[in-house]
């Protein structure tokens, strides 16, 4: 990319609150699926409950996405399907334009929806099949909303099931990142002056998803084994996000379009607070790595409050997207 | 001059801003033919412009550009407002077509760029992409609108309403090749008269592969709010770079997850 003093005479597309909401949930649905798959395939068998939390989170956050996208279309909300099918007379057929991130993203969201739904259903069936501890028992002191499992059932499908999760995770990573690429593939100031937005949104989405899964493990005590590892992963994702954030600002400063980001300084700072919260939590949990796993006891020893950290991280994810979206408009 | 309009040939506008008098007959004719209600007139307090911009209700817009120096000049050297009847450029390489996910934006048999209202779903990707700020969303229909180059009139063998109404022939309509020849003659005439700043914009392929609606300008393009050749880029220039950035991040992110989640033999 050759940087020059970019001049833009383009009109803002008025992508505002619904799109902000979509970008937020797209990051979480994709990120949650990817983190869940990593937990299932790379982690310890005792990470399986946390992986299922991730699949549930991915499916629920996915459900919001088409609602937000359709609502954003206003009076044409019922024509969302035109993203997938071209109704031009004489040129009817499926609509796939590999050069248009919005077209590719629409298909990716649809196909990923299948994977997210199947994985969530699988998790539900596995949870129902697993022996559950009586509510209020030592294995389930708080009477969790999820059915708890001492020895989680193995996922269905063996190698085929694993391949299914891997394909789903690839789609998930795309869904979490393409929204940033979509912004770059425009002629808007800031958005089109950098190549960092796809990666930045992905790193932020992964971080937010880790925070969301960590938050939800509060309601599933037998997933607490994974809590420290999830916070550790969140820390790595946040380092990645920080690096990309710096690269993003370097590129737009070089293009001469960084000025409009200044009025949104509070949002950028909130995004940084989220990154900082992730790093502090990760540091706290990595210090106690050697301590034998003890479910909620580990959480207590970590000395950090998952609830507060997760909320700060999620607010940071939202703030980052708001800052990027509104700075250019 | 009557023009015979045949499908399969390229048509466009040559707008000579040096003879635009800012009468706005083009704006009125456009609204009249295309049944555009127009926006509520605005008092902009900087010129005779009360339209402000091209949008879903204004497919022609006469720009009044303040080019008057703050200090007085010698007799005969004064400059004045630059006037330009702006319109969709019907670019050869159109950014809006480039990004439209629905296939709503097509190139017609007259080589013009047209938004099919029944196909458009109002995603506004074209608005984010159009470098000329031409397209806007009509909230009532939920679709994107812009100049059609009077597609319906062309189909009926009629020239576009704005060109028909222009009293000074600042807006000329015709086959693109003829318009380009006329523009070259006009530019040469102006240069021979010492008007060195006169230049053609969009006549050649330096800007979006050439514009079907091109202009003779009396100052540099940026003065008129038009991107110069260095800044005239297609949105899809960022496709590969954006995806590569996301892919590298995905690889690093997965490695980070593996490092964090790998089995460590904790009991």
Interface residues (C-beta under 8 A of the other chain):
Chain A: X1 X4 X6 X7 X8 X9 X10 X11 X12 X13 X14 X15 X34 X35 X38 X39 X42 X43 X44 X47 X73 X74 X75 X76 X77 X79 X80 X82 X83 X86 X87 X88 X91 X95 X97 X99 X100 X101 X102 X103 X106 X173 X174 X177 X178 X180 X181 X182 X184 X185 X186 X187 X188 X191 X192 X195 X196 X197 X198 X199 X200 X202 X203 X206 X226 X229 X230 X232 X233 X235 X236 X237 X239 X240 X244 X289 X292 X293
Chain B: X53 X55 X95 X98 X99 X100 X101 X102 X103 X104 X106 X116 X118 X119 X120 X121 X122 X123 X124 X125 X127 X128 X129 X130 X131 X132 X133 X135 X136 X137 X139 X140 X141 X142 X143 X222 X225 X226 X227 X228 X230 X231 X233 X235 X236 X238 X239 X241 X242 X243 X244 X245 X246 X248 X249 X250 X252 X253 X254 X256 X257 X258 X259 X260 X261 X262 X263 X264 X266 X267
